[in-house]
């Protein structure tokens, strides 16, 4: 009898707990883990998007984890090589390309991506295939000092050639420099070269390339741009702009708030214009995107959430909180991006930035060992500006080393 009761108790407990364990298993199976970078300040927005997505897709649960920007690459690399990575990860395109090169990312199906700016989509491709979904963009504008422009008697430069032509008169009439190009920061010089169609080892050693390098060399050697141009970053350039030591500064619209808060007298004489272009007339931009690890357990669900957070409504909501530029074509047609008050610098800069996304091709494609290529170009521009050797010899060596890096 006791043995029968024991068996009966076990059977009853098994029946009672079966639905609970089944439910726990179902929840675990449908929980999509999403990592973002430094979005903690916008938790209300993220939680709102997640709540709405889950309401529309009750079979899917989202677990959101925000990762400090400084730890993003390290954590991501460790996770994608594990057997249990997140399902969706927010990264920058350079590191996304590195992961694609390593064969650790899921290829994004081409359908459903017609909503995005085609130039931006093309910029994300690696060897013709897409491994990420764009989330948001920034596109630098020219922030300039109206007083110094007026004292110089020049028009605001729209190209690097116009900048060079105005540099001498600006220096003579204002004692300020026209620009601090922070030319060895990250991929700055490569972005400039791309505006002239110079974007590979096959054309880095060319007459056109030498012209571009020598243009900056002349500005540097004649003291028409600061000597710090080969060492300092955009942060130092911002400080020089706020103190009135340079006439123009290229940066995203968000820098206007920093100027307004830290140098109100400079902000009072500040205006904005389109970014400097090269001979091709296209603009550059920066991007943040989402990737899906190849070993992710919920690829279709992760893609579904990525497309949801990048729909028109969610893009516009984030843009109004942060001043980022949407990558959704419908969102870019909204009056938030198309209309502005001439006296409102933030809205003017936003409209200019959004319009610049209409002309971004040819985009600068990320290559294998991109960081090493960046370093190679940055070292070469330092040597050229410091006149350590003739430009053509340096560029010939750059071409040879670049070819080695990508093969």
GULO-312960 format. One record per residue (C-alpha): residue number from 0; x, y, z. Coordinates in pm, 1 decimal, decimal comma. Layout:
N
{atom NUM {X Y Z}} ...
END
This chain:
407
{atom 0 {0,0 0,0 0,0}} {atom 1 {277,9 246,4 92,4}} {atom 2 {458,0 162,2 -229,4}} {atom 3 {138,6 227,0 -428,8}} {atom 4 {87,0 565,4 -259,6}} {atom 5 {445,9 664,8 -332,9}} {atom 6 {407,9 578,8 -702,1}} {atom 7 {72,0 761,4 -715,8}} {atom 8 {228,8 1073,5 -557,1}} {atom 9 {511,8 1073,7 -812,0}} {atom 10 {266,7 1038,0 -1100,7}} {atom 11 {47,8 1324,4 -971,6}} {atom 12 {347,9 1552,8 -921,0}} {atom 13 {467,5 1471,2 -1271,8}} {atom 14 {129,5 1564,5 -1416,2}} {atom 15 {110,1 1886,3 -1215,4}} {atom 16 {460,4 2006,2 -1301,0}} {atom 17 {460,3 1905,7 -1667,3}} {atom 18 {282,2 2218,9 -1793,7}} {atom 19 {513,8 2441,6 -1590,7}} {atom 20 {830,3 2285,3 -1722,8}} {atom 21 {683,0 2287,4 -2071,6}} {atom 22 {604,8 2659,5 -2035,9}} {atom 23 {957,1 2735,2 -1911,7}} {atom 24 {1098,1 2547,7 -2209,4}} {atom 25 {868,4 2735,1 -2451,5}} {atom 26 {969,7 3072,5 -2306,9}} {atom 27 {1338,3 2986,5 -2329,0}} {atom 28 {1292,9 2869,0 -2686,6}} {atom 29 {1127,0 3195,5 -2791,1}} {atom 30 {1340,8 3444,4 -2599,3}} {atom 31 {1539,6 3662,0 -2838,6}} {atom 32 {1845,8 3819,8 -2677,6}} {atom 33 {1927,5 4166,3 -2812,1}} {atom 34 {2247,9 4357,1 -2732,4}} {atom 35 {2278,3 4731,4 -2791,2}} {atom 36 {2569,3 4970,4 -2739,5}} {atom 37 {2538,4 5252,3 -2488,2}} {atom 38 {2159,6 5289,9 -2519,1}} {atom 39 {2091,2 5293,6 -2145,2}} {atom 40 {1994,3 5660,9 -2150,7}} {atom 41 {1713,6 5570,4 -2388,1}} {atom 42 {1571,2 5279,7 -2191,1}} {atom 43 {1215,9 5420,1 -2206,5}} {atom 44 {1235,9 5417,0 -2583,6}} {atom 45 {1385,5 5067,3 -2602,8}} {atom 46 {1138,5 4922,2 -2352,7}} {atom 47 {852,0 5085,5 -2540,1}} {atom 48 {962,2 4934,4 -2872,2}} {atom 49 {1004,2 4592,9 -2708,8}} {atom 50 {660,3 4611,0 -2544,7}} {atom 51 {492,9 4700,4 -2874,0}} {atom 52 {682,4 4428,8 -3062,8}} {atom 53 {587,6 4163,4 -2808,4}} {atom 54 {222,3 4274,3 -2822,1}} {atom 55 {225,3 4225,6 -3199,6}} {atom 56 {425,5 3902,2 -3173,4}} {atom 57 {308,6 3727,2 -2854,1}} {atom 58 {502,7 3415,0 -2943,6}} {atom 59 {833,7 3606,2 -2918,3}} {atom 60 {994,0 3752,7 -2605,7}} {atom 61 {1278,8 4004,7 -2621,2}} {atom 62 {1554,1 4017,3 -2361,6}} {atom 63 {1740,1 4346,1 -2399,0}} {atom 64 {2095,0 4388,2 -2267,0}} {atom 65 {2279,9 4717,8 -2302,1}} {atom 66 {2658,7 4685,7 -2332,4}} {atom 67 {2910,1 4965,3 -2258,0}} {atom 68 {3056,2 5095,5 -2583,8}} {atom 69 {3413,5 5024,0 -2470,5}} {atom 70 {3332,5 4655,3 -2415,5}} {atom 71 {3121,0 4595,0 -2723,9}} {atom 72 {3381,7 4443,2 -2953,7}} {atom 73 {3545,4 4228,2 -2686,8}} {atom 74 {3216,2 4083,5 -2561,5}} {atom 75 {3082,9 4033,2 -2910,8}} {atom 76 {3389,7 3846,2 -3032,8}} {atom 77 {3374,9 3611,7 -2734,6}} {atom 78 {3001,3 3555,2 -2777,4}} {atom 79 {2992,7 3482,2 -3151,5}} {atom 80 {3257,8 3214,1 -3106,1}} {atom 81 {3056,4 3047,9 -2831,7}} {atom 82 {2765,4 2805,8 -2872,5}} {atom 83 {2514,9 3047,3 -2718,2}} {atom 84 {2557,5 3399,3 -2861,2}} {atom 85 {2296,1 3677,3 -2847,8}} {atom 86 {2050,3 3670,0 -3135,1}} {atom 87 {2090,9 4034,1 -3241,0}} {atom 88 {2389,5 4261,2 -3175,2}} {atom 89 {2431,7 4635,6 -3233,1}} {atom 90 {2777,8 4709,3 -3380,4}} {atom 91 {2961,5 4949,4 -3607,9}} {atom 92 {3016,3 4843,2 -3972,0}} {atom 93 {3394,3 4805,0 -3940,5}} {atom 94 {3371,7 4540,9 -3670,2}} {atom 95 {3070,1 4382,4 -3839,0}} {atom 96 {3283,7 4340,1 -4151,3}} {atom 97 {3560,3 4182,8 -3943,1}} {atom 98 {3312,3 3926,1 -3810,8}} {atom 99 {3178,2 3863,0 -4161,3}} {atom 100 {3535,3 3797,7 -4277,4}} {atom 101 {3567,7 3539,6 -4001,6}} {atom 102 {3251,6 3363,0 -4119,5}} {atom 103 {3066,7 3418,3 -3791,6}} {atom 104 {2761,8 3612,8 -3918,3}} {atom 105 {2430,7 3512,7 -4071,1}} {atom 106 {2370,9 3643,2 -4424,3}} {atom 107 {2071,6 3878,9 -4431,6}} {atom 108 {1817,4 3787,0 -4702,7}} {atom 109 {1789,1 4060,9 -4964,2}} {atom 110 {1409,2 4084,2 -4944,1}} {atom 111 {1255,5 4327,6 -4692,8}} {atom 112 {1548,7 4568,6 -4726,3}} {atom 113 {1396,2 4794,8 -4991,0}} {atom 114 {1291,0 5030,1 -4710,0}} {atom 115 {1652,9 5137,2 -4660,2}} {atom 116 {1867,0 5387,5 -4846,5}} {atom 117 {2041,3 5187,2 -5121,1}} {atom 118 {2378,3 5358,1 -5074,0}} {atom 119 {2377,7 5264,7 -4707,7}} {atom 120 {2288,6 4904,0 -4787,3}} {atom 121 {2571,7 4888,4 -5040,9}} {atom 122 {2815,4 5024,4 -4782,0}} {atom 123 {2737,6 4729,5 -4555,2}} {atom 124 {2800,5 4458,2 -4811,2}} {atom 125 {3104,8 4235,8 -4784,0}} {atom 126 {3204,4 4061,9 -5106,8}} {atom 127 {2859,2 4139,8 -5246,0}} {atom 128 {2670,4 3986,1 -4954,1}} {atom 129 {2486,2 4157,4 -4670,7}} {atom 130 {2553,1 4055,9 -4311,7}} {atom 131 {2391,8 4342,6 -4121,8}} {atom 132 {2082,0 4561,3 -4101,1}} {atom 133 {2138,2 4938,3 -4074,8}} {atom 134 {1995,1 5106,4 -3764,4}} {atom 135 {2084,1 5475,8 -3775,8}} {atom 136 {2331,9 5711,2 -3938,7}} {atom 137 {2513,0 6040,6 -3888,7}} {atom 138 {2647,8 6262,9 -4164,4}} {atom 139 {2880,8 6549,4 -4076,0}} {atom 140 {2796,7 6907,9 -4166,9}} {atom 141 {3023,4 7210,5 -4186,5}} {atom 142 {2987,3 7417,0 -3870,4}} {atom 143 {3133,2 7763,1 -3932,1}} {atom 144 {3197,5 8098,6 -3766,8}} {atom 145 {3000,4 8368,4 -3953,8}} {atom 146 {3208,9 8651,9 -3810,5}} {atom 147 {3537,7 8502,9 -3929,7}} {atom 148 {3390,0 8426,4 -4270,1}} {atom 149 {3276,0 8788,9 -4301,2}} {atom 150 {3611,1 8927,5 -4188,0}} {atom 151 {3787,5 8708,0 -4443,0}} {atom 152 {3558,4 8817,8 -4721,9}} {atom 153 {3517,3 8461,4 -4848,4}} {atom 154 {3225,2 8232,1 -4916,9}} {atom 155 {3184,7 7919,6 -4706,2}} {atom 156 {3395,9 7650,7 -4882,0}} {atom 157 {3197,5 7361,1 -5027,4}} {atom 158 {3495,8 7159,7 -5155,4}} {atom 159 {3848,5 7090,0 -5035,7}} {atom 160 {3978,4 7287,2 -5332,5}} {atom 161 {3773,7 7592,6 -5228,3}} {atom 162 {3903,8 7549,2 -4875,3}} {atom 163 {4261,8 7548,3 -4998,3}} {atom 164 {4201,7 7857,9 -5213,3}} {atom 165 {4061,5 8048,5 -4911,8}} {atom 166 {4314,5 7936,7 -4650,6}} {atom 167 {4574,7 8208,2 -4712,3}} {atom 168 {4333,6 8503,4 -4698,4}} {atom 169 {4170,0 8364,8 -4384,0}} {atom 170 {4509,2 8343,0 -4212,4}} {atom 171 {4606,1 8694,7 -4319,1}} {atom 172 {4280,5 8868,0 -4228,7}} {atom 173 {4180,8 8687,0 -3908,5}} {atom 174 {4497,1 8518,6 -3776,9}} {atom 175 {4280,6 8207,4 -3747,9}} {atom 176 {4320,1 7884,3 -3941,0}} {atom 177 {4052,2 7786,3 -4184,9}} {atom 178 {4035,2 7425,9 -4061,3}} {atom 179 {4191,9 7154,8 -3846,2}} {atom 180 {4136,2 6836,2 -4046,3}} {atom 181 {4242,3 6581,5 -3774,5}} {atom 182 {4376,4 6398,5 -4073,5}} {atom 183 {4521,3 6094,8 -3894,1}} {atom 184 {4220,6 6015,4 -3676,4}} {atom 185 {4062,5 5678,0 -3753,4}} {atom 186 {3972,4 5666,3 -4125,9}} {atom 187 {3955,4 6042,9 -4189,0}} {atom 188 {4207,4 6045,2 -4474,4}} {atom 189 {4053,1 5740,4 -4638,4}} {atom 190 {3713,3 5910,7 -4634,5}} {atom 191 {3862,7 6218,6 -4798,6}} {atom 192 {4035,6 6005,5 -5062,2}} {atom 193 {3711,7 5821,3 -5133,7}} {atom 194 {3555,7 6155,0 -5230,1}} {atom 195 {3803,2 6156,3 -5518,8}} {atom 196 {3743,1 5795,2 -5618,7}} {atom 197 {4061,5 5675,2 -5449,7}} {atom 198 {3963,5 5367,2 -5253,9}} {atom 199 {4197,2 5073,9 -5321,2}} {atom 200 {4560,6 4972,5 -5347,3}} {atom 201 {4525,8 4992,6 -5725,3}} {atom 202 {4462,7 5368,7 -5729,2}} {atom 203 {4626,6 5491,9 -5408,4}} {atom 204 {4946,9 5524,0 -5608,9}} {atom 205 {4810,5 5755,5 -5880,4}} {atom 206 {4844,0 6114,3 -5997,1}} {atom 207 {4502,2 6201,7 -5853,2}} {atom 208 {4593,6 6052,1 -5517,0}} {atom 209 {4923,0 6242,2 -5508,6}} {atom 210 {4730,5 6563,9 -5583,9}} {atom 211 {4508,7 6513,2 -5280,1}} {atom 212 {4798,0 6434,0 -5046,7}} {atom 213 {5001,1 6724,4 -5182,0}} {atom 214 {4708,0 6962,0 -5132,3}} {atom 215 {4719,9 6892,4 -4760,2}} {atom 216 {5099,2 6895,8 -4764,1}} {atom 217 {5098,6 7248,1 -4909,1}} {atom 218 {4847,3 7369,1 -4651,2}} {atom 219 {5058,4 7216,6 -4375,5}} {atom 220 {5396,7 7336,3 -4499,9}} {atom 221 {5266,5 7692,0 -4548,3}} {atom 222 {5118,6 7698,4 -4196,6}} {atom 223 {4765,1 7733,4 -4332,9}} {atom 224 {4635,4 7449,6 -4116,6}} {atom 225 {4756,3 7393,1 -3758,2}} {atom 226 {5065,1 7180,8 -3700,3}} {atom 227 {4850,4 6967,3 -3469,2}} {atom 228 {4651,3 6850,7 -3772,2}} {atom 229 {4860,1 6532,6 -3789,8}} {atom 230 {4813,7 6438,2 -3424,1}} {atom 231 {4493,5 6584,9 -3283,5}} {atom 232 {4136,9 6453,7 -3293,7}} {atom 233 {3800,2 6614,4 -3358,6}} {atom 234 {3775,1 6690,2 -2986,5}} {atom 235 {4073,7 6923,2 -3007,9}} {atom 236 {3933,1 7065,7 -3331,1}} {atom 237 {3609,4 7139,0 -3146,6}} {atom 238 {3800,2 7323,2 -2872,8}} {atom 239 {3982,4 7531,7 -3133,6}} {atom 240 {3653,5 7615,0 -3302,7}} {atom 241 {3491,4 7719,3 -2975,9}} {atom 242 {3786,5 7945,3 -2896,6}} {atom 243 {3774,9 8109,0 -3241,2}} {atom 244 {4106,3 7965,2 -3361,8}} {atom 245 {3958,6 7789,2 -3664,3}} {atom 246 {3686,0 7907,2 -3899,8}} {atom 247 {3507,3 7581,8 -3971,2}} {atom 248 {3462,4 7244,6 -3808,9}} {atom 249 {3313,1 6931,3 -3963,5}} {atom 250 {3102,6 6720,9 -3728,7}} {atom 251 {2758,6 6580,4 -3660,2}} {atom 252 {2471,5 6804,3 -3554,4}} {atom 253 {2504,4 6683,2 -3193,9}} {atom 254 {2823,1 6892,1 -3158,3}} {atom 255 {2612,7 7206,5 -3185,5}} {atom 256 {2478,7 7140,7 -2835,9}} {atom 257 {2833,5 7118,3 -2699,8}} {atom 258 {2920,3 7452,0 -2859,2}} {atom 259 {2602,0 7609,2 -2726,3}} {atom 260 {2668,1 7489,2 -2372,1}} {atom 261 {3043,3 7549,0 -2356,7}} {atom 262 {3095,4 7851,3 -2583,0}} {atom 263 {2770,5 8048,8 -2609,0}} {atom 264 {2942,6 8352,4 -2763,1}} {atom 265 {3080,0 8133,9 -3045,0}} {atom 266 {2744,5 7962,9 -3087,0}} {atom 267 {2583,6 8304,9 -3135,3}} {atom 268 {2790,4 8354,8 -3453,4}} {atom 269 {2769,4 7993,3 -3574,0}} {atom 270 {2590,0 7861,7 -3879,9}} {atom 271 {2590,3 7532,9 -4070,1}} {atom 272 {2641,0 7425,7 -4432,1}} {atom 273 {2687,0 7096,2 -4621,0}} {atom 274 {3004,0 6898,5 -4559,3}} {atom 275 {3314,6 6944,9 -4773,1}} {atom 276 {3323,1 6730,2 -5083,8}} {atom 277 {3581,9 6619,8 -5336,4}} {atom 278 {3574,7 6589,1 -5713,6}} {atom 279 {3297,2 6326,5 -5712,0}} {atom 280 {3062,8 6542,1 -5505,5}} {atom 281 {2943,8 6263,9 -5276,6}} {atom 282 {2911,6 6278,4 -4898,3}} {atom 283 {3035,7 6044,6 -4630,6}} {atom 284 {2848,1 5918,9 -4326,8}} {atom 285 {2883,3 5699,8 -4021,9}} {atom 286 {2653,5 5415,0 -3934,5}} {atom 287 {2542,1 5179,2 -3661,6}} {atom 288 {2389,7 4845,1 -3753,2}} {atom 289 {2259,4 4512,8 -3625,6}} {atom 290 {2413,8 4172,2 -3694,4}} {atom 291 {2287,2 3820,5 -3632,1}} {atom 292 {2552,8 3565,4 -3527,2}} {atom 293 {2566,0 3250,5 -3737,8}} {atom 294 {2520,1 3040,9 -3422,1}} {atom 295 {2220,1 3242,6 -3297,5}} {atom 296 {1923,8 3025,9 -3198,9}} {atom 297 {1651,8 3262,4 -3323,0}} {atom 298 {1763,6 3411,2 -3652,7}} {atom 299 {1419,2 3472,7 -3812,3}} {atom 300 {1285,5 3627,7 -3491,2}} {atom 301 {1595,6 3844,1 -3450,5}} {atom 302 {1561,6 3971,9 -3807,0}} {atom 303 {1193,6 4041,0 -3747,9}} {atom 304 {1278,3 4257,9 -3446,2}} {atom 305 {1558,1 4437,5 -3636,4}} {atom 306 {1312,2 4527,0 -3911,1}} {atom 307 {1055,5 4637,3 -3653,5}} {atom 308 {1290,4 4874,7 -3470,9}} {atom 309 {1390,1 5024,4 -3807,2}} {atom 310 {1039,1 5091,0 -3934,2}} {atom 311 {933,0 5449,9 -4004,9}} {atom 312 {764,5 5513,0 -3670,7}} {atom 313 {1041,8 5374,0 -3452,7}} {atom 314 {1313,6 5546,9 -3655,1}} {atom 315 {1142,9 5885,0 -3619,8}} {atom 316 {1086,8 5838,6 -3247,9}} {atom 317 {1454,5 5761,4 -3189,9}} {atom 318 {1561,0 6050,1 -3414,8}} {atom 319 {1355,4 6297,6 -3212,5}} {atom 320 {1523,5 6177,5 -2895,0}} {atom 321 {1879,9 6171,1 -3024,2}} {atom 322 {1913,0 6370,8 -3350,4}} {atom 323 {2042,6 6066,2 -3536,1}} {atom 324 {1962,5 6034,9 -3906,7}} {atom 325 {1711,8 5767,2 -4000,5}} {atom 326 {1805,0 5507,4 -4261,5}} {atom 327 {1443,5 5424,6 -4344,1}} {atom 328 {1351,0 5601,3 -4670,2}} {atom 329 {994,1 5677,3 -4556,7}} {atom 330 {1119,4 5829,9 -4233,0}} {atom 331 {1358,7 6052,5 -4428,1}} {atom 332 {1061,1 6198,4 -4619,5}} {atom 333 {898,6 6314,2 -4296,0}} {atom 334 {892,1 6691,3 -4235,0}} {atom 335 {1116,0 6632,2 -3932,8}} {atom 336 {1393,6 6598,0 -4190,6}} {atom 337 {1262,4 6814,9 -4472,1}} {atom 338 {1153,5 7136,5 -4297,1}} {atom 339 {1343,8 7365,0 -4064,0}} {atom 340 {1353,9 7715,4 -3921,8}} {atom 341 {1659,3 7905,7 -4049,1}} {atom 342 {1724,9 8027,7 -3693,8}} {atom 343 {1716,5 7675,9 -3547,2}} {atom 344 {2064,3 7537,7 -3612,6}} {atom 345 {1983,0 7187,8 -3491,9}} {atom 346 {1691,0 7142,4 -3730,3}} {atom 347 {1886,6 7303,1 -4014,9}} {atom 348 {2183,1 7070,8 -3957,2}} {atom 349 {1950,9 6771,6 -3935,3}} {atom 350 {1786,3 6857,7 -4268,8}} {atom 351 {2125,5 6906,8 -4437,5}} {atom 352 {2255,2 6576,0 -4297,2}} {atom 353 {1947,9 6384,5 -4411,9}} {atom 354 {1966,0 6534,4 -4760,4}} {atom 355 {2332,3 6434,0 -4785,0}} {atom 356 {2231,6 6066,4 -4768,7}} {atom 357 {2085,5 6108,6 -5119,2}} {atom 358 {2440,1 6121,8 -5255,7}} {atom 359 {2674,8 5886,9 -5074,9}} {atom 360 {2797,9 5664,3 -5355,1}} {atom 361 {3054,1 5543,7 -5428,4}} {atom 362 {3060,8 5437,7 -5064,8}} {atom 363 {3382,7 5346,5 -4888,9}} {atom 364 {3375,7 4968,7 -4852,4}} {atom 365 {3538,9 4796,4 -4558,3}} {atom 366 {3817,6 4557,0 -4651,9}} {atom 367 {4000,1 4278,1 -4477,5}} {atom 368 {4236,3 4417,6 -4209,3}} {atom 369 {4067,0 4757,8 -4237,2}} {atom 370 {4222,3 4892,1 -3916,6}} {atom 371 {4568,6 4808,0 -4045,4}} {atom 372 {4486,0 4986,1 -4371,0}} {atom 373 {4372,0 5291,0 -4172,6}} {atom 374 {4699,3 5290,2 -3979,9}} {atom 375 {4896,9 5253,8 -4301,3}} {atom 376 {4727,1 5556,1 -4460,0}} {atom 377 {4761,7 5761,8 -4142,0}} {atom 378 {5134,4 5690,4 -4119,3}} {atom 379 {5179,7 5781,1 -4484,8}} {atom 380 {4998,6 6113,8 -4458,0}} {atom 381 {5218,0 6206,9 -4161,7}} {atom 382 {5531,0 6127,6 -4363,6}} {atom 383 {5404,6 6326,6 -4662,2}} {atom 384 {5303,2 6634,4 -4460,3}} {atom 385 {5634,7 6629,1 -4274,8}} {atom 386 {5812,6 6601,2 -4611,8}} {atom 387 {6007,7 6290,8 -4512,8}} {atom 388 {6013,8 6166,0 -4870,8}} {atom 389 {5853,0 6248,5 -5204,0}} {atom 390 {5482,6 6172,1 -5226,3}} {atom 391 {5500,4 5924,9 -5514,1}} {atom 392 {5760,2 5706,3 -5338,4}} {atom 393 {5554,4 5692,4 -5021,2}} {atom 394 {5235,3 5610,4 -5209,8}} {atom 395 {5407,4 5335,2 -5405,0}} {atom 396 {5503,9 5168,0 -5077,6}} {atom 397 {5151,3 5218,9 -4942,3}} {atom 398 {5005,1 5046,1 -5247,6}} {atom 399 {5233,8 4746,1 -5203,3}} {atom 400 {5162,2 4710,7 -4831,2}} {atom 401 {4787,0 4758,2 -4881,2}} {atom 402 {4781,3 4474,2 -5133,8}} {atom 403 {4957,2 4246,2 -4886,3}} {atom 404 {4707,6 4332,2 -4611,4}} {atom 405 {4401,5 4229,8 -4809,8}} {atom 406 {4546,0 3908,2 -4954,5}} 
END
